[in-house]
Amino acid sequence: MTAIRSGFSIGEISQLFGLSVQSLRHYDKLGLLKPAHVDPESNYRYYSREQFLFIRFIRYFKALGMPLKDIQAVLARDMSSEVILELVRDQSSAIDRKIAELVDLRTAVDSFTERLSKAMTHQPGQVFVQQRSERTVIAYDYAMSSTNDLALGMRQVLMDVERTYGFLTYEPAVLASYDDFVRTGIVRLKQIIVEFGHPIDAFEEGGRVGRVTTFPEGTYASVVYEDAFDASPSYYGKLVQFIADAHLEARSDFMHSMVASYVDDGGTGKSLHEVSVLVR
């Protein structure tokens, strides 16, 4: 490879350092690495040997995950061995934080995978009995009315939760009155609940107070279905009938979880639901 007049062409620098031409042009546009010379007639970019060290520096810290704007700020400083050591230590701490974030993300993904896989093992619409461990939730009172939209109310609650806990760490649900449904056949929602797989504290945001409560360990009659939320009365009815036929006693309201939600080909919102009632 030969130097061309005032330096090395952008293509040669690309080959020498394993950087794409597009990246070099981007660095030029940002002012991070401007060519040493631009031919006024051809508008070709040329880089000097003196810039090799800068290019190596950019590649090194980019490989460590440092944002380009931070690299640009570093290049504007008076450099020394002490400064380099400080930068590497700071970036090491940033990497540790990123690793912790990725571990939390992996935990959330594994938890969701486990919940979804477990729900999908059951025949939709078929009532079954299961043992469940104690679960911690945040519960928000919900006054159901013609003007109180559930989707909006749940979204407002979940926004509060996401600000504090992130959006991959919870499972949204509602608590519906068992006694009212048995008596009238009408679903009356009492609370919006958010279930977590780890200890949590109560908090207040936007005027809504979330109270930490627990669902006890015990035997639950449950049913899984995949449909819109409005289909819930028929599945609540299945649970009530099963409990009566099995001569069991309901010890809780309907705990209705939306395990996974999606929009089908027709544009209709659906979820994989699991509805459970503590029984004895």
C-alpha angles and dihedrals in degrees: 000000000000133000113249115221105288097018143299123337121240089252092054092048088050090056095041095053104025093244122138119244087237091057092050091050089049091051089051092051091050092048089240095119116007119184116260089230137012117198105237092212103042097023088224116157121233129189129203131227088246089066093058091088092051091050092050089049092051092048093048097051093039087055088053089056099255112153116245093242089057091047089052091052090049093051089055091059129089101261128219138151089265091054091049091051091050091050094049092049092049091049090048089057090048090052090051089053091049091050089052090051091050092049089052090048092050090049091051092048092048091049093051091046091052093048093047095044092049093050091049093056090072125082109252112251093011114120115227137175122236141171113238129190123229113288130202119220142169110232126203121191112242125195106203115214141141090266097043105084112206095209091052094044092049092047091053091050093046091050088059091049094047092053090059106029107019126247101273100058106071145057117221119223144154134226115225126190112259095192094049091051093049090049101042108011088235123124111235114186115213105176144008107227133193119202124207134188094221140047115287141181129229117255141177126225133163092359093302117117118207115204120204111230137156136232106220128242112258150092117323132190106217143177131193124207137168113218143084119312090248089070090067099101093068091052093044085054091053090054093048091050093047092050091049094046092048091049091237128148121234110230100179145028122266109290102205116190127187099214097180132358132200144154116252128220091273093056094254119141113235138170141195100245131196118193120189138180125193108237141178 
